Amino acid sequence: MMKGGSAQRLQGKVAVITGGASGIGETTTRLFVRHGAKVIVADVQDDLGHSLCADINSQESVSFVHCDVTNESDIQNAVDIAIAKHGKLDIMFNNAGIPGKCDMRIIEADGEDFKKVFDVNVFGAFLGAKHAARVMIPAKKGTILFTSSISSVISGCLAAHAYTASKHAIVGLTKNLCVELGQYGIRVNCISPFAVATPMMLNNMASGWEKQKAEAVFSETANLKEAVLESEDVAEAALYLASDESKYVSGLNLVVDGGYCTTNPTFGEAMKKLSS
């Protein structure tokens, strides 16, 4: 039982989380373990991965494997380790991703950077789904998750073209896989969060920005006030989609944005300026 008497919602389940050593991936790893899952952290950040496992302090519950998601043999190895270590794979969370360069104008965009973003964000997610399906189809069950972004549902939110296009691709992959894999009892969903002040996000922003400052800016632009979106909130969404509580949810792009994508505030802002 969890503190407060709530049940462990992933008791007995086995998960692989790519990009699981930091940011949303790290938070999700911790949450999944607290809810009874065995987790394989798959990441290129070896030091952070090993440190996370040591901090959780349970070799039975969490282990680390070096994994470059653009390398198919690395992805295959991560899935195979889950099977060898725990006998099955219930959850594949394809969370690894990069923002790429902040080239907001198409004429300034770097073609090589565009390819790199797609290699990690889309091809890496495709490989994760492929090798998860390889072991889930015979088992006739499983859950495949992806991390997308509000850039997949709204335009002009200060994301570069490569990042935006890659996150749209993730939603398309989610929907196509949902149709193919449903016949095997496999659910496929993705999560599209609003801005979260993760280390990756902070590194990609103006120099000197710390978590508190970034969150203040995000809150100022957000639709929902009196709350700040944190990595824990995205992890909770992943927990829901990975658990049996969502047993009939598939093909969903779960937008965690406090209603940001439902409104366009520009008309109201223009009227305020005119009347001031």
C-alpha positions as protocol buffer text, in pm:
chain_id: "A"
residue {
  index: 1
  type: MET
  ca { x: 0 y: 0 z: 0 }
}
residue {
  index: 2
  type: MET
  ca { x: 103 y: 358 z: -65 }
}
residue {
  index: 3
  type: LYS
  ca { x: 111 y: 629 z: 197 }
}
residue {
  index: 4
  type: GLY
  ca { x: -242 y: 735 z: 275 }
}
residue {
  index: 5
  type: GLY
  ca { x: -373 y: 388 z: 193 }
}
residue {
  index: 6
  type: SER
  ca { x: -395 y: 417 z: -186 }
}
residue {
  index: 7
  type: ALA
  ca { x: -309 y: 105 z: -384 }
}
residue {
  index: 8
  type: GLN
  ca { x: 3 y: 67 z: -593 }
}
residue {
  index: 9
  type: ARG
  ca { x: -142 y: 116 z: -939 }
}
residue {
  index: 10
  type: LEU
  ca { x: 138 y: -57 z: -1133 }
}
residue {
  index: 11
  type: GLN
  ca { x: 199 y: -347 z: -898 }
}
residue {
  index: 12
  type: GLY
  ca { x: 365 y: -633 z: -1089 }
}
residue {
  index: 13
  type: LYS
  ca { x: 412 y: -437 z: -1412 }
}
residue {
  index: 14
  type: VAL
  ca { x: 741 y: -395 z: -1600 }
}
residue {
  index: 15
  type: ALA
  ca { x: 829 y: -72 z: -1782 }
}
residue {
  index: 16
  type: VAL
  ca { x: 1102 y: 63 z: -2006 }
}
residue {
  index: 17
  type: ILE
  ca { x: 1135 y: 443 z: -2000 }
}
residue {
  index: 18
  type: THR
  ca { x: 1356 y: 605 z: -2263 }
}
residue {
  index: 19
  type: GLY
  ca { x: 1508 y: 934 z: -2157 }
}
residue {
  index: 20
  type: GLY
  ca { x: 1436 y: 809 z: -1806 }
}
residue {
  index: 21
  type: ALA
  ca { x: 1742 y: 955 z: -1633 }
}
residue {
  index: 22
  type: SER
  ca { x: 1632 y: 1319 z: -1612 }
}
residue {
  index: 23
  type: GLY
  ca { x: 1339 y: 1555 z: -1643 }
}
residue {
  index: 24
  type: ILE
  ca { x: 996 y: 1403 z: -1706 }
}
residue {
  index: 25
  type: GLY
  ca { x: 1155 y: 1061 z: -1751 }
}
residue {
  index: 26
  type: GLU
  ca { x: 1325 y: 1068 z: -1411 }
}
residue {
  index: 27
  type: THR
  ca { x: 1009 y: 1183 z: -1236 }
}
residue {
  index: 28
  type: THR
  ca { x: 807 y: 913 z: -1410 }
}
residue {
  index: 29
  type: THR
  ca { x: 1063 y: 649 z: -1314 }
}
residue {
  index: 30
  type: ARG
  ca { x: 1034 y: 746 z: -948 }
}
residue {
  index: 31
  type: LEU
  ca { x: 654 y: 750 z: -961 }
}
residue {
  index: 32
  type: PHE
  ca { x: 627 y: 416 z: -1142 }
}
residue {
  index: 33
  type: VAL
  ca { x: 858 y: 252 z: -887 }
}
residue {
  index: 34
  type: ARG
  ca { x: 654 y: 396 z: -600 }
}
residue {
  index: 35
  type: HIS
  ca { x: 349 y: 237 z: -758 }
}
residue {
  index: 36
  type: GLY
  ca { x: 506 y: -107 z: -771 }
}
residue {
  index: 37
  type: ALA
  ca { x: 656 y: -123 z: -1121 }
}
residue {
  index: 38
  type: LYS
  ca { x: 991 y: -267 z: -1220 }
}
residue {
  index: 39
  type: VAL
  ca { x: 1158 y: -4 z: -1439 }
}
residue {
  index: 40
  type: ILE
  ca { x: 1440 y: -18 z: -1693 }
}
residue {
  index: 41
  type: VAL
  ca { x: 1582 y: 333 z: -1735 }
}
residue {
  index: 42
  type: ALA
  ca { x: 1711 y: 364 z: -2093 }
}
residue {
  index: 43
  type: ASP
  ca { x: 1917 y: 676 z: -2157 }
}
residue {
  index: 44
  type: VAL
  ca { x: 2245 y: 808 z: -2300 }
}
residue {
  index: 45
  type: GLN
  ca { x: 2316 y: 993 z: -1974 }
}
residue {
  index: 46
  type: ASP
  ca { x: 2504 y: 715 z: -1798 }
}
residue {
  index: 47
  type: ASP
  ca { x: 2607 y: 906 z: -1486 }
}
residue {
  index: 48
  type: LEU
  ca { x: 2257 y: 1040 z: -1425 }
}
residue {
  index: 49
  type: GLY
  ca { x: 2106 y: 698 z: -1490 }
}
residue {
  index: 50
  type: HIS
  ca { x: 2330 y: 518 z: -1243 }
}
residue {
  index: 51
  type: SER
  ca { x: 2284 y: 797 z: -988 }
}
residue {
  index: 52
  type: LEU
  ca { x: 1906 y: 770 z: -1018 }
}
residue {
  index: 53
  type: CYS
  ca { x: 1915 y: 395 z: -960 }
}
residue {
  index: 54
  type: ALA
  ca { x: 2142 y: 439 z: -658 }
}
residue {
  index: 55
  type: ASP
  ca { x: 1915 y: 708 z: -517 }
}
residue {
  index: 56
  type: ILE
  ca { x: 1606 y: 490 z: -550 }
}
residue {
  index: 57
  type: ASN
  ca { x: 1824 y: 223 z: -389 }
}
residue {
  index: 58
  type: SER
  ca { x: 1652 y: -88 z: -518 }
}
residue {
  index: 59
  type: GLN
  ca { x: 1820 y: -307 z: -775 }
}
residue {
  index: 60
  type: GLU
  ca { x: 1507 y: -518 z: -787 }
}
residue {
  index: 61
  type: SER
  ca { x: 1286 y: -222 z: -881 }
}
residue {
  index: 62
  type: VAL
  ca { x: 1501 y: -14 z: -1114 }
}
residue {
  index: 63
  type: SER
  ca { x: 1803 y: -68 z: -1336 }
}
residue {
  index: 64
  type: PHE
  ca { x: 1986 y: 135 z: -1598 }
}
residue {
  index: 65
  type: VAL
  ca { x: 2087 y: 51 z: -1953 }
}
residue {
  index: 66
  type: HIS
  ca { x: 2276 y: 279 z: -2190 }
}
residue {
  index: 67
  type: CYS
  ca { x: 2047 y: 346 z: -2483 }
}
residue {
  index: 68
  type: ASP
  ca { x: 2075 y: 576 z: -2782 }
}
residue {
  index: 69
  type: VAL
  ca { x: 1719 y: 565 z: -2918 }
}
residue {
  index: 70
  type: THR
  ca { x: 1842 y: 629 z: -3273 }
}
residue {
  index: 71
  type: ASN
  ca { x: 2036 y: 302 z: -3257 }
}
residue {
  index: 72
  type: GLU
  ca { x: 1805 y: 6 z: -3314 }
}
residue {
  index: 73
  type: SER
  ca { x: 2033 y: -242 z: -3142 }
}
residue {
  index: 74
  type: ASP
  ca { x: 2028 y: -25 z: -2827 }
}
residue {
  index: 75
  type: ILE
  ca { x: 1648 y: -20 z: -2824 }
}
residue {
  index: 76
  type: GLN
  ca { x: 1632 y: -393 z: -2889 }
}
residue {
  index: 77
  type: ASN
  ca { x: 1877 y: -450 z: -2605 }
}
residue {
  index: 78
  type: ALA
  ca { x: 1673 y: -242 z: -2359 }
}
residue {
  index: 79
  type: VAL
  ca { x: 1360 y: -443 z: -2435 }
}
residue {
  index: 80
  type: ASP
  ca { x: 1549 y: -772 z: -2422 }
}
residue {
  index: 81
  type: ILE
  ca { x: 1694 y: -678 z: -2082 }
}
residue {
  index: 82
  type: ALA
  ca { x: 1344 y: -617 z: -1949 }
}
residue {
  index: 83
  type: ILE
  ca { x: 1239 y: -963 z: -2069 }
}
residue {
  index: 84
  type: ALA
  ca { x: 1554 y: -1133 z: -1937 }
}
residue {
  index: 85
  type: LYS
  ca { x: 1537 y: -958 z: -1600 }
}
residue {
  index: 86
  type: HIS
  ca { x: 1162 y: -959 z: -1536 }
}
residue {
  index: 87
  type: GLY
  ca { x: 1011 y: -1201 z: -1788 }
}
residue {
  index: 88
  type: LYS
  ca { x: 784 y: -952 z: -1966 }
}
residue {
  index: 89
  type: LEU
  ca { x: 725 y: -594 z: -2079 }
}
residue {
  index: 90
  type: ASP
  ca { x: 398 y: -424 z: -1988 }
}
residue {
  index: 91
  type: ILE
  ca { x: 479 y: -57 z: -2052 }
}
residue {
  index: 92
  type: MET
  ca { x: 703 y: 108 z: -2312 }
}
residue {
  index: 93
  type: PHE
  ca { x: 726 y: 483 z: -2247 }
}
residue {
  index: 94
  type: ASN
  ca { x: 900 y: 645 z: -2544 }
}
residue {
  index: 95
  type: ASN
  ca { x: 987 y: 968 z: -2367 }
}
residue {
  index: 96
  type: ALA
  ca { x: 1335 y: 1054 z: -2503 }
}
residue {
  index: 97
  type: GLY
  ca { x: 1343 y: 1372 z: -2707 }
}
residue {
  index: 98
  type: ILE
  ca { x: 1542 y: 1683 z: -2793 }
}
residue {
  index: 99
  type: PRO
  ca { x: 1429 y: 2038 z: -2876 }
}
residue {
  index: 100
  type: GLY
  ca { x: 1689 y: 2107 z: -3143 }
}
residue {
  index: 101
  type: LYS
  ca { x: 1804 y: 2456 z: -3229 }
}
residue {
  index: 102
  type: CYS
  ca { x: 1566 y: 2747 z: -3174 }
}
residue {
  index: 103
  type: ASP
  ca { x: 1561 y: 2855 z: -3539 }
}
residue {
  index: 104
  type: MET
  ca { x: 1219 y: 3017 z: -3560 }
}
residue {
  index: 105
  type: ARG
  ca { x: 1252 y: 3126 z: -3924 }
}
residue {
  index: 106
  type: ILE
  ca { x: 1252 y: 2862 z: -4197 }
}
residue {
  index: 107
  type: ILE
  ca { x: 1525 y: 3040 z: -4393 }
}
residue {
  index: 108
  type: GLU
  ca { x: 1753 y: 3018 z: -4089 }
}
residue {
  index: 109
  type: ALA
  ca { x: 1678 y: 2654 z: -4010 }
}
residue {
  index: 110
  type: ASP
  ca { x: 1966 y: 2406 z: -4009 }
}
residue {
  index: 111
  type: GLY
  ca { x: 1891 y: 2098 z: -4220 }
}
residue {
  index: 112
  type: GLU
  ca { x: 2122 y: 1873 z: -4021 }
}
residue {
  index: 113
  type: ASP
  ca { x: 1959 y: 1983 z: -3695 }
}
residue {
  index: 114
  type: PHE
  ca { x: 1618 y: 1908 z: -3846 }
}
residue {
  index: 115
  type: LYS
  ca { x: 1730 y: 1554 z: -3928 }
}
residue {
  index: 116
  type: LYS
  ca { x: 1876 y: 1507 z: -3580 }
}
residue {
  index: 117
  type: VAL
  ca { x: 1552 y: 1615 z: -3412 }
}
residue {
  index: 118
  type: PHE
  ca { x: 1354 y: 1370 z: -3624 }
}
residue {
  index: 119
  type: ASP
  ca { x: 1606 y: 1093 z: -3560 }
}
residue {
  index: 120
  type: VAL
  ca { x: 1563 y: 1123 z: -3183 }
}
residue {
  index: 121
  type: ASN
  ca { x: 1202 y: 1234 z: -3148 }
}
residue {
  index: 122
  type: VAL
  ca { x: 1037 y: 1032 z: -3425 }
}
residue {
  index: 123
  type: PHE
  ca { x: 1267 y: 753 z: -3541 }
}
residue {
  index: 124
  type: GLY
  ca { x: 1364 y: 675 z: -3181 }
}
residue {
  index: 125
  type: ALA
  ca { x: 998 y: 658 z: -3081 }
}
residue {
  index: 126
  type: PHE
  ca { x: 923 y: 438 z: -3382 }
}
residue {
  index: 127
  type: LEU
  ca { x: 1201 y: 197 z: -3283 }
}
residue {
  index: 128
  type: GLY
  ca { x: 1076 y: 186 z: -2924 }
}
residue {
  index: 129
  type: ALA
  ca { x: 726 y: 101 z: -3041 }
}
residue {
  index: 130
  type: LYS
  ca { x: 855 y: -157 z: -3287 }
}
residue {
  index: 131
  type: HIS
  ca { x: 1051 y: -354 z: -3030 }
}
residue {
  index: 132
  type: ALA
  ca { x: 783 y: -318 z: -2765 }
}
residue {
  index: 133
  type: ALA
  ca { x: 530 y: -459 z: -3011 }
}
residue {
  index: 134
  type: ARG
  ca { x: 769 y: -746 z: -3086 }
}
residue {
  index: 135
  type: VAL
  ca { x: 724 y: -879 z: -2733 }
}
residue {
  index: 136
  type: MET
  ca { x: 376 y: -745 z: -2657 }
}
residue {
  index: 137
  type: ILE
  ca { x: 199 y: -899 z: -2959 }
}
residue {
  index: 138
  type: PRO
  ca { x: 266 y: -1260 z: -2849 }
}
residue {
  index: 139
  type: ALA
  ca { x: 158 y: -1167 z: -2495 }
}
residue {
  index: 140
  type: LYS
  ca { x: -164 y: -1007 z: -2629 }
}
residue {
  index: 141
  type: LYS
  ca { x: -133 y: -712 z: -2392 }
}
residue {
  index: 142
  type: GLY
  ca { x: 74 y: -403 z: -2321 }
}
residue {
  index: 143
  type: THR
  ca { x: 81 y: -25 z: -2322 }
}
residue {
  index: 144
  type: ILE
  ca { x: 292 y: 197 z: -2547 }
}
residue {
  index: 145
  type: LEU
  ca { x: 324 y: 564 z: -2452 }
}
residue {
  index: 146
  type: PHE
  ca { x: 488 y: 863 z: -2619 }
}
residue {
  index: 147
  type: THR
  ca { x: 578 y: 1212 z: -2503 }
}
residue {
  index: 148
  type: SER
  ca { x: 452 y: 1469 z: -2751 }
}
residue {
  index: 149
  type: SER
  ca { x: 389 y: 1841 z: -2686 }
}
residue {
  index: 150
  type: ILE
  ca { x: 126 y: 2112 z: -2712 }
}
residue {
  index: 151
  type: SER
  ca { x: 314 y: 2194 z: -3032 }
}
residue {
  index: 152
  type: SER
  ca { x: 124 y: 1898 z: -3177 }
}
residue {
  index: 153
  type: VAL
  ca { x: -211 y: 2076 z: -3138 }
}
residue {
  index: 154
  type: ILE
  ca { x: -138 y: 2449 z: -3148 }
}
residue {
  index: 155
  type: SER
  ca { x: 87 y: 2656 z: -3371 }
}
residue {
  index: 156
  type: GLY
  ca { x: 303 y: 2957 z: -3304 }
}
residue {
  index: 157
  type: CYS
  ca { x: 393 y: 2866 z: -2945 }
}
residue {
  index: 158
  type: LEU
  ca { x: 760 y: 2952 z: -2995 }
}
residue {
  index: 159
  type: ALA
  ca { x: 875 y: 2605 z: -3097 }
}
residue {
  index: 160
  type: ALA
  ca { x: 1109 y: 2554 z: -3391 }
}
residue {
  index: 161
  type: HIS
  ca { x: 975 y: 2390 z: -3707 }
}
residue {
  index: 162
  type: ALA
  ca { x: 1170 y: 2068 z: -3655 }
}
residue {
  index: 163
  type: TYR
  ca { x: 1040 y: 2020 z: -3301 }
}
residue {
  index: 164
  type: THR
  ca { x: 681 y: 2106 z: -3395 }
}
residue {
  index: 165
  type: ALA
  ca { x: 681 y: 1874 z: -3696 }
}
residue {
  index: 166
  type: SER
  ca { x: 833 y: 1591 z: -3491 }
}
residue {
  index: 167
  type: LYS
  ca { x: 563 y: 1621 z: -3224 }
}
residue {
  index: 168
  type: HIS
  ca { x: 289 y: 1615 z: -3488 }
}
residue {
  index: 169
  type: ALA
  ca { x: 450 y: 1298 z: -3621 }
}
residue {
  index: 170
  type: ILE
  ca { x: 432 y: 1138 z: -3275 }
}
residue {
  index: 171
  type: VAL
  ca { x: 56 y: 1195 z: -3262 }
}
residue {
  index: 172
  type: GLY
  ca { x: 17 y: 1042 z: -3607 }
}
residue {
  index: 173
  type: LEU
  ca { x: 225 y: 742 z: -3505 }
}
residue {
  index: 174
  type: THR
  ca { x: 14 y: 702 z: -3192 }
}
residue {
  index: 175
  type: LYS
  ca { x: -310 y: 691 z: -3388 }
}
residue {
  index: 176
  type: ASN
  ca { x: -182 y: 453 z: -3656 }
}
residue {
  index: 177
  type: LEU
  ca { x: -34 y: 213 z: -3400 }
}
residue {
  index: 178
  type: CYS
  ca { x: -354 y: 225 z: -3196 }
}
residue {
  index: 179
  type: VAL
  ca { x: -543 y: 88 z: -3496 }
}
residue {
  index: 180
  type: GLU
  ca { x: -291 y: -182 z: -3582 }
}
residue {
  index: 181
  type: LEU
  ca { x: -214 y: -304 z: -3230 }
}
residue {
  index: 182
  type: GLY
  ca { x: -562 y: -289 z: -3078 }
}
residue {
  index: 183
  type: GLN
  ca { x: -639 y: -635 z: -3210 }
}
residue {
  index: 184
  type: TYR
  ca { x: -362 y: -768 z: -2985 }
}
residue {
  index: 185
  type: GLY
  ca { x: -490 y: -594 z: -2672 }
}
residue {
  index: 186
  type: ILE
  ca { x: -216 y: -331 z: -2688 }
}
residue {
  index: 187
  type: ARG
  ca { x: -308 y: 28 z: -2604 }
}
residue {
  index: 188
  type: VAL
  ca { x: -118 y: 322 z: -2757 }
}
residue {
  index: 189
  type: ASN
  ca { x: -141 y: 678 z: -2626 }
}
residue {
  index: 190
  type: CYS
  ca { x: 64 y: 995 z: -2601 }
}
residue {
  index: 191
  type: ILE
  ca { x: 91 y: 1294 z: -2367 }
}
residue {
  index: 192
  type: SER
  ca { x: 121 y: 1654 z: -2484 }
}
residue {
  index: 193
  type: PRO
  ca { x: 226 y: 1884 z: -2199 }
}
residue {
  index: 194
  type: PHE
  ca { x: 247 y: 2261 z: -2179 }
}
residue {
  index: 195
  type: ALA
  ca { x: 590 y: 2405 z: -2093 }
}
residue {
  index: 196
  type: VAL
  ca { x: 766 y: 2228 z: -1805 }
}
residue {
  index: 197
  type: ALA
  ca { x: 1086 y: 2369 z: -1652 }
}
residue {
  index: 198
  type: THR
  ca { x: 1293 y: 2054 z: -1700 }
}
residue {
  index: 199
  type: PRO
  ca { x: 1675 y: 2067 z: -1726 }
}
residue {
  index: 200
  type: MET
  ca { x: 1646 y: 2023 z: -2105 }
}
residue {
  index: 201
  type: MET
  ca { x: 1399 y: 2310 z: -2132 }
}
residue {
  index: 202
  type: LEU
  ca { x: 1616 y: 2537 z: -1915 }
}
residue {
  index: 203
  type: ASN
  ca { x: 1928 y: 2455 z: -2115 }
}
residue {
  index: 204
  type: ASN
  ca { x: 1746 y: 2556 z: -2431 }
}
residue {
  index: 205
  type: MET
  ca { x: 1632 y: 2892 z: -2298 }
}
residue {
  index: 206
  type: ALA
  ca { x: 1804 y: 3223 z: -2238 }
}
residue {
  index: 207
  type: SER
  ca { x: 2128 y: 3191 z: -2044 }
}
residue {
  index: 208
  type: GLY
  ca { x: 2095 y: 3240 z: -1673 }
}
residue {
  index: 209
  type: TRP
  ca { x: 1732 y: 3132 z: -1650 }
}
residue {
  index: 210
  type: GLU
  ca { x: 1663 y: 2920 z: -1345 }
}
residue {
  index: 211
  type: LYS
  ca { x: 1363 y: 2699 z: -1273 }
}
residue {
  index: 212
  type: GLN
  ca { x: 1181 y: 2961 z: -1068 }
}
residue {
  index: 213
  type: LYS
  ca { x: 1215 y: 3230 z: -1334 }
}
residue {
  index: 214
  type: ALA
  ca { x: 1108 y: 2993 z: -1614 }
}
residue {
  index: 215
  type: GLU
  ca { x: 802 y: 2882 z: -1418 }
}
residue {
  index: 216
  type: ALA
  ca { x: 708 y: 3246 z: -1352 }
}
residue {
  index: 217
  type: VAL
  ca { x: 717 y: 3317 z: -1727 }
}
residue {
  index: 218
  type: PHE
  ca { x: 523 y: 3001 z: -1808 }
}
residue {
  index: 219
  type: SER
  ca { x: 261 y: 3089 z: -1547 }
}
residue {
  index: 220
  type: GLU
  ca { x: 226 y: 3440 z: -1688 }
}
residue {
  index: 221
  type: THR
  ca { x: 148 y: 3304 z: -2034 }
}
residue {
  index: 222
  type: ALA
  ca { x: -62 y: 3010 z: -1914 }
}
residue {
  index: 223
  type: ASN
  ca { x: -439 y: 2995 z: -1932 }
}
residue {
  index: 224
  type: LEU
  ca { x: -487 y: 2822 z: -1594 }
}
residue {
  index: 225
  type: LYS
  ca { x: -364 y: 3037 z: -1306 }
}
residue {
  index: 226
  type: GLU
  ca { x: -284 y: 2951 z: -942 }
}
residue {
  index: 227
  type: ALA
  ca { x: -110 y: 2631 z: -1053 }
}
residue {
  index: 228
  type: VAL
  ca { x: 226 y: 2552 z: -1215 }
}
residue {
  index: 229
  type: LEU
  ca { x: 276 y: 2257 z: -1447 }
}
residue {
  index: 230
  type: GLU
  ca { x: 558 y: 2038 z: -1315 }
}
residue {
  index: 231
  type: SER
  ca { x: 715 y: 1715 z: -1432 }
}
residue {
  index: 232
  type: GLU
  ca { x: 521 y: 1533 z: -1160 }
}
residue {
  index: 233
  type: ASP
  ca { x: 195 y: 1629 z: -1334 }
}
residue {
  index: 234
  type: VAL
  ca { x: 311 y: 1477 z: -1661 }
}
residue {
  index: 235
  type: ALA
  ca { x: 428 y: 1166 z: -1475 }
}
residue {
  index: 236
  type: GLU
  ca { x: 83 y: 1134 z: -1318 }
}
residue {
  index: 237
  type: ALA
  ca { x: -70 y: 1144 z: -1666 }
}
residue {
  index: 238
  type: ALA
  ca { x: 169 y: 867 z: -1773 }
}
residue {
  index: 239
  type: LEU
  ca { x: 75 y: 668 z: -1462 }
}
residue {
  index: 240
  type: TYR
  ca { x: -293 y: 689 z: -1552 }
}
residue {
  index: 241
  type: LEU
  ca { x: -234 y: 581 z: -1912 }
}
residue {
  index: 242
  type: ALA
  ca { x: -1 y: 300 z: -1803 }
}
residue {
  index: 243
  type: SER
  ca { x: -236 y: 165 z: -1536 }
}
residue {
  index: 244
  type: ASP
  ca { x: -543 y: -54 z: -1567 }
}
residue {
  index: 245
  type: GLU
  ca { x: -754 y: 250 z: -1481 }
}
residue {
  index: 246
  type: SER
  ca { x: -729 y: 344 z: -1849 }
}
residue {
  index: 247
  type: LYS
  ca { x: -791 y: -9 z: -1978 }
}
residue {
  index: 248
  type: TYR
  ca { x: -1019 y: 114 z: -2259 }
}
residue {
  index: 249
  type: VAL
  ca { x: -827 y: 429 z: -2350 }
}
residue {
  index: 250
  type: SER
  ca { x: -628 y: 406 z: -2673 }
}
residue {
  index: 251
  type: GLY
  ca { x: -537 y: 645 z: -2953 }
}
residue {
  index: 252
  type: LEU
  ca { x: -553 y: 942 z: -2716 }
}
residue {
  index: 253
  type: ASN
  ca { x: -337 y: 1252 z: -2727 }
}
residue {
  index: 254
  type: LEU
  ca { x: -374 y: 1357 z: -2363 }
}
residue {
  index: 255
  type: VAL
  ca { x: -312 y: 1732 z: -2357 }
}
residue {
  index: 256
  type: VAL
  ca { x: -190 y: 1852 z: -2016 }
}
residue {
  index: 257
  type: ASP
  ca { x: -197 y: 2227 z: -2065 }
}
residue {
  index: 258
  type: GLY
  ca { x: -453 y: 2384 z: -1832 }
}
residue {
  index: 259
  type: GLY
  ca { x: -672 y: 2473 z: -2131 }
}
residue {
  index: 260
  type: TYR
  ca { x: -397 y: 2670 z: -2309 }
}
residue {
  index: 261
  type: CYS
  ca { x: -470 y: 2518 z: -2648 }
}
residue {
  index: 262
  type: THR
  ca { x: -842 y: 2595 z: -2633 }
}
residue {
  index: 263
  type: THR
  ca { x: -813 y: 2972 z: -2641 }
}
residue {
  index: 264
  type: ASN
  ca { x: -658 y: 3250 z: -2847 }
}
residue {
  index: 265
  type: PRO
  ca { x: -609 y: 3553 z: -2621 }
}
residue {
  index: 266
  type: THR
  ca { x: -488 y: 3795 z: -2889 }
}
residue {
  index: 267
  type: PHE
  ca { x: -827 y: 3959 z: -2954 }
}
residue {
  index: 268
  type: GLY
  ca { x: -883 y: 4026 z: -2585 }
}
residue {
  index: 269
  type: GLU
  ca { x: -531 y: 4162 z: -2544 }
}
residue {
  index: 270
  type: ALA
  ca { x: -578 y: 4393 z: -2843 }
}
residue {
  index: 271
  type: MET
  ca { x: -907 y: 4524 z: -2702 }
}
residue {
  index: 272
  type: LYS
  ca { x: -740 y: 4592 z: -2366 }
}
residue {
  index: 273
  type: LYS
  ca { x: -470 y: 4797 z: -2538 }
}
residue {
  index: 274
  type: LEU
  ca { x: -727 y: 4995 z: -2738 }
}
residue {
  index: 275
  type: SER
  ca { x: -934 y: 5073 z: -2430 }
}
residue {
  index: 276
  type: SER
  ca { x: -641 y: 5166 z: -2204 }
}
